[in-house]
């Protein structure tokens, strides 16, 4: 298998070899692929969790357990004011 890397990626590989973090290009690629696989697995777990939360929320709405939109926006507005009071500048 041949792999062509951009100059930036090749520099990363060379830096890892120069510092002794990895002993071969193949080792760098294998580690990168393991990390990519781990990242994909974490993403899938998070998506499953979000789907469960969405389904729970939809079930709560069907059971009449929802919160009126005006109340939600008022609570968000209050949270934003608290954040700004404590020095956070981002808009919420």
C-alpha positions in Angstrom: 0.0 0.0 0.0 1.3 3.4 -0.9 0.3 6.5 1.0 0.9 10.1 0.0 1.0 12.6 2.8 0.8 16.3 2.6 3.9 18.2 3.7 2.3 19.1 7.0 1.4 15.4 7.8 4.8 14.3 6.7 6.4 16.8 9.1 4.3 15.3 11.9 5.6 11.8 11.1 9.2 13.0 10.9 8.9 14.8 14.2 7.5 11.7 15.9 10.4 9.7 14.5 13.0 12.3 15.5 11.8 12.5 19.0 11.6 8.7 19.4 7.9 8.6 20.1 7.7 6.1 17.2 10.3 4.0 15.6 8.9 3.7 12.1 6.5 5.3 9.7 4.3 2.2 9.8 4.2 2.5 13.6 3.0 6.2 13.3 0.3 5.2 10.8 -0.9 2.3 12.9 -1.1 4.5 16.0 -3.0 7.2 14.0 -5.4 4.6 12.7 -6.0 3.2 16.2 -6.8 6.7 17.4 -9.1 7.3 14.5 -10.9 4.0 15.2 -11.2 5.0 18.9 -12.6 8.4 17.9 -15.2 6.8 15.7 -16.3 4.5 18.5 -16.6 7.4 20.9 -18.6 9.4 18.4 -20.9 6.4 17.9 -21.4 6.0 21.6 -22.2 9.7 21.9 -24.7 9.5 19.0 -26.4 6.6 20.7 -26.6 8.6 23.9 -28.1 11.5 22.1 -30.7 9.3 20.4 -31.7 7.9 23.8 -32.0 11.4 25.2 -34.1 12.6 22.2 -36.4 9.5 22.5 -36.8 10.2 26.2 -37.7 13.8 25.5 -40.2 12.9 22.8 -41.8 10.4 25.2 -42.0 13.1 27.9 -43.7 15.4 25.4 -46.2 12.7 24.5 -47.0 12.4 28.2 -47.5 16.1 28.6 -44.3 16.6 30.5 -43.0 19.4 28.2 -42.0 22.9 29.3 -43.6 25.9 27.5 -41.2 27.6 25.1 -41.5 31.0 26.8 -40.3 29.4 30.1 -37.3 27.8 28.4 -36.3 31.1 26.7 -36.7 33.0 30.0 -34.5 30.5 31.8 -31.9 30.7 29.0 -32.0 34.5 29.3 -31.4 34.3 33.0 -28.5 31.9 32.5 -27.0 34.2 30.0 -27.2 37.1 32.5 -25.6 35.0 35.2 -22.7 34.0 32.9 -22.1 37.6 31.9 -22.2 38.7 35.5 -19.4 36.3 36.2 -17.3 37.5 33.4 -18.2 35.3 30.5 -18.6 37.3 27.3 -20.1 34.7 24.9 -23.7 35.2 23.9 -26.0 32.4 24.9 
